[in-house]
Amino acid sequence: MYVCETINNYQKIKMKNLILSAAVFLTVSFAATASTVEPVVNEKAQRTFVTVFKDADNVTWSNSGNNYVAYFENDGIKTRATIDSKGKLLQTIRYYNESHLPATVLAAIKNDYKGKQIHGITEVTNKNGTNYRIVLKDIRYYTHINANQEGQTELVTRYTRAD
């Protein structure tokens, strides 16, 4: 009798493990499928995107309220573009290094922040114009600054490096 109970318990445990494994597999499969589904982008937004960003690579879309956000690369520059449902380009955000920075901005930074290296640049273009959020570094600090198209800069904050 004891052997039969042990076999029954073993079969129950085996069945529970099988059910649990199937549940985990289905959950992971569903999550992977759900995360790869892109939103339907309306025709006006698509038309604007294709017109403005003809050479875009690796394009993915998401929704942000009534707007569409495209993530892509254009000439090797990571870019995010926000377009409304009427097809109006609202904003672009580009991430790049100093080789793509306008000369006036680069000259101002090199003059105002001597001895600091440009670590990263985020360019934001919207109805307010084009502005740059720049991270500089030296031996001791990371320095965050803002700059505009004319090359005017302002210190935002400075952090002691811990790397």
MARROSE-932809 format. One record per residue (C-alpha): x, y, z; residue in three letters. Coordinates in steps of 0.1 Angstrom, whole numbers, padded with zeros to 4 digits, always signed. Example, Ala and Ser with C-alpha at 12.3 -4.5 7.8 and 13.67 -1.06 7.14 Angstrom:
BEGIN
+0123-0045+0078ALA/+0137-0011+0071SER/
% end
This chain:
BEGIN
+0000+0000+0000MET/+0028+0024+0009TYR/+0044+0019-0026VAL/+0012+0027-0043CYS/+0008+0059-0023GLU/+0044+0069-0032THR/+0038+0063-0069ILE/+0006+0083-0068ASN/+0023+0112-0050ASN/+0052+0111-0075TYR/+0026+0112-0104GLN/+0009+0142-0088LYS/+0041+0161-0084ILE/+0051+0153-0119LYS/+0017+0165-0132MET/+0019+0197-0111LYS/+0054+0204-0125ASN/+0041+0198-0161LEU/+0012+0222-0156ILE/+0034+0248-0139LEU/+0059+0245-0168SER/+0032+0249-0194ALA/+0018+0279-0176ALA/+0052+0296-0174VAL/+0059+0288-0211PHE/+0025+0303-0222LEU/+0030+0334-0201THR/+0065+0341-0215VAL/+0052+0334-0250SER/+0023+0358-0246PHE/+0045+0385-0231ALA/+0070+0382-0260ALA/+0042+0384-0286THR/+0025+0413-0269ALA/+0057+0433-0267SER/+0064+0430-0304THR/+0031+0442-0316VAL/+0034+0477-0330GLU/+0005+0502-0331PRO/-0013+0510-0363VAL/+0000+0543-0375VAL/-0024+0565-0394ASN/-0018+0574-0430GLU/-0011+0611-0424LYS/+0016+0603-0398ALA/+0031+0577-0420GLN/+0032+0601-0450ARG/+0050+0628-0429THR/+0075+0603-0416PHE/+0083+0589-0451VAL/+0086+0624-0466THR/+0109+0637-0439VAL/+0129+0607-0430PHE/+0135+0590-0464LYS/+0166+0571-0453ASP/+0154+0558-0419ALA/+0165+0524-0408ASP/+0153+0500-0381ASN/+0120+0519-0376VAL/+0097+0510-0347THR/+0066+0528-0336TRP/+0047+0535-0303SER/+0018+0556-0292ASN/+0020+0585-0268SER/-0016+0597-0262GLY/-0029+0609-0296ASN/+0006+0611-0310ASN/+0028+0585-0328TYR/+0065+0581-0318VAL/+0090+0566-0343ALA/+0123+0553-0331TYR/+0149+0548-0358PHE/+0184+0555-0371GLU/+0191+0580-0398ASN/+0227+0582-0411ASP/+0238+0563-0380GLY/+0222+0588-0356ILE/+0196+0573-0332LYS/+0165+0594-0336THR/+0130+0597-0320ARG/+0103+0616-0339ALA/+0069+0625-0325THR/+0041+0631-0351ILE/+0005+0639-0343ASP/-0026+0622-0358SER/-0029+0651-0383LYS/+0006+0644-0397GLY/+0024+0673-0380LYS/+0059+0667-0369LEU/+0060+0679-0333LEU/+0095+0671-0321GLN/+0126+0652-0329THR/+0152+0640-0304ILE/+0186+0629-0318ARG/+0215+0613-0299TYR/+0250+0616-0313TYR/+0286+0626-0307ASN/+0305+0659-0312GLU/+0312+0652-0349SER/+0275+0661-0357HIS/+0273+0692-0335LEU/+0271+0725-0354PRO/+0304+0744-0355ALA/+0290+0774-0336THR/+0279+0753-0307VAL/+0311+0732-0307LEU/+0333+0762-0307ALA/+0314+0778-0278ALA/+0317+0746-0257ILE/+0354+0742-0264LYS/+0359+0778-0254ASN/+0336+0779-0223ASP/+0346+0744-0210TYR/+0383+0740-0217LYS/+0398+0707-0206GLY/+0364+0689-0208LYS/+0356+0662-0233GLN/+0321+0659-0249ILE/+0307+0626-0236HIS/+0272+0627-0252GLY/+0247+0650-0270ILE/+0209+0650-0271THR/+0195+0674-0297GLU/+0159+0684-0292VAL/+0140+0702-0320THR/+0105+0714-0315ASN/+0083+0745-0318LYS/+0108+0763-0295ASN/+0137+0757-0319GLY/+0168+0734-0315THR/+0185+0730-0282ASN/+0213+0707-0271TYR/+0217+0688-0238ARG/+0253+0680-0235ILE/+0273+0658-0211VAL/+0309+0668-0206LEU/+0335+0649-0186LYS/+0369+0655-0172ASP/+0390+0636-0147ILE/+0368+0644-0117ARG/+0333+0654-0130TYR/+0304+0649-0154TYR/+0290+0683-0163THR/+0256+0687-0178HIS/+0250+0718-0199ILE/+0224+0732-0222ASN/+0232+0751-0254ALA/+0212+0768-0281ASN/+0218+0772-0318GLN/+0237+0804-0313GLU/+0262+0787-0290GLY/+0250+0802-0258GLN/+0256+0777-0230THR/+0244+0773-0194GLU/+0255+0750-0167LEU/+0228+0727-0155VAL/+0246+0705-0129THR/+0279+0688-0121ARG/+0284+0654-0106TYR/+0315+0639-0091THR/+0326+0609-0112ARG/+0325+0575-0095ALA/+0338+0554-0123ASP/
% end
